Amino acid sequence: MKPRRMPIDIEHLTRQAGGNSMLAREVLRLFCDRTPQDFERLKAVTGHDRQEVAHLIVGSARAIGAAELAYYAAAVEAGGADLDALEAALAEAEAFATIYLAA
């Protein structure tokens, strides 16, 4: 059985923030504030608008090292419609981020 990845790669996030852990935490807070809103908007739109919102989620997920979330968002961007898998990956990333930020 393949080992499961963490929902967010904190080392990746910290590298993206230039090694600044305070900036990494702020980026993670912004992700938690913004991405659920983006997902709600994604559910409400179709066609090109859905692709654009999915693209935003892909970028946000990649920036924080949320590979599974980025994968499902990219699938939606490409025309897939598995919003349940995307929503589950988002919930998992949010839960992980909440615990991480509380520490």
C-alpha positions as CSV (number, residue, x, y, z in Angstrom):
1,M,0.0,0.0,0.0
2,K,1.3,3.4,-1.0
3,P,1.9,5.8,2.0
4,R,-0.5,8.7,2.1
5,R,0.9,12.2,1.8
6,M,0.2,14.9,4.3
7,P,-2.6,17.3,3.0
8,I,-0.2,20.2,3.1
9,D,3.6,20.0,2.6
10,I,4.8,22.5,5.2
11,E,8.4,22.3,4.0
12,H,7.3,23.2,0.5
13,L,5.2,26.1,1.9
14,T,8.2,27.4,3.9
15,R,10.4,27.2,0.9
16,Q,7.8,29.1,-1.1
17,A,7.9,31.8,1.6
18,G,11.7,32.1,1.3
19,G,12.3,30.3,4.6
20,N,10.2,32.8,6.5
21,S,8.0,30.8,8.8
22,M,5.9,33.8,9.8
23,L,5.1,34.5,6.2
24,A,4.4,30.8,5.6
25,R,1.8,30.9,8.4
26,E,0.2,34.1,7.0
27,V,0.0,32.5,3.5
28,L,-1.7,29.5,5.1
29,R,-4.1,31.7,6.9
30,L,-5.0,33.5,3.7
31,F,-5.5,30.1,2.0
32,C,-7.9,29.1,4.8
33,D,-9.8,32.4,4.5
34,R,-10.0,32.5,0.7
35,T,-10.1,29.0,-0.7
36,P,-13.4,27.9,0.8
37,Q,-15.0,31.0,-0.7
38,D,-13.4,30.1,-4.0
39,F,-14.9,26.6,-3.8
40,E,-18.4,27.9,-3.1
41,R,-18.1,30.2,-6.1
42,L,-16.8,27.2,-8.1
43,K,-20.0,25.3,-7.3
44,A,-22.1,28.2,-8.5
45,V,-20.6,28.7,-12.0
46,T,-20.1,26.6,-15.1
47,G,-18.0,26.6,-18.3
48,H,-15.2,29.1,-18.6
49,D,-16.0,30.7,-15.3
50,R,-15.7,27.3,-13.5
51,Q,-12.3,26.8,-15.2
52,E,-11.1,30.1,-14.0
53,V,-12.1,29.5,-10.4
54,A,-10.6,26.0,-10.5
55,H,-7.4,27.5,-11.8
56,L,-7.3,29.9,-8.8
57,I,-7.7,26.9,-6.5
58,V,-4.9,25.0,-8.3
59,G,-2.6,27.9,-7.8
60,S,-3.4,28.3,-4.2
61,A,-3.1,24.6,-3.5
62,R,0.3,24.3,-5.3
63,A,1.6,27.4,-3.4
64,I,1.1,25.7,0.0
65,G,2.0,22.2,-1.1
66,A,-1.5,20.7,-1.1
67,A,-0.8,18.3,-3.9
68,E,-4.0,16.3,-3.7
69,L,-6.2,19.4,-3.6
70,A,-4.2,20.7,-6.6
71,Y,-4.8,17.4,-8.4
72,Y,-8.6,17.5,-8.0
73,A,-8.8,21.2,-8.8
74,A,-6.8,20.7,-12.0
75,A,-9.2,17.9,-13.0
76,V,-12.1,20.2,-12.6
77,E,-10.3,22.9,-14.5
78,A,-9.8,20.4,-17.3
79,G,-13.5,19.8,-17.5
80,G,-14.0,17.1,-14.9
81,A,-16.8,17.4,-12.5
82,D,-15.7,15.5,-9.4
83,L,-16.6,18.3,-6.9
84,D,-17.0,15.8,-4.1
85,A,-13.4,14.7,-4.3
86,L,-12.3,18.3,-4.5
87,E,-14.4,19.3,-1.6
88,A,-13.0,16.4,0.5
89,A,-9.4,17.3,-0.3
90,L,-10.2,20.9,0.6
91,A,-11.7,19.9,3.9
92,E,-8.7,17.8,4.7
93,A,-6.3,20.6,3.8
94,E,-8.3,23.1,5.9
95,A,-8.4,20.7,8.9
96,F,-4.6,20.2,8.7
97,A,-4.0,23.9,8.4
98,T,-6.2,24.7,11.3
99,I,-4.3,22.3,13.5
100,Y,-1.0,23.5,12.3
101,L,-1.9,27.2,12.8
102,A,-3.1,26.5,16.3
103,A,0.2,25.0,17.3
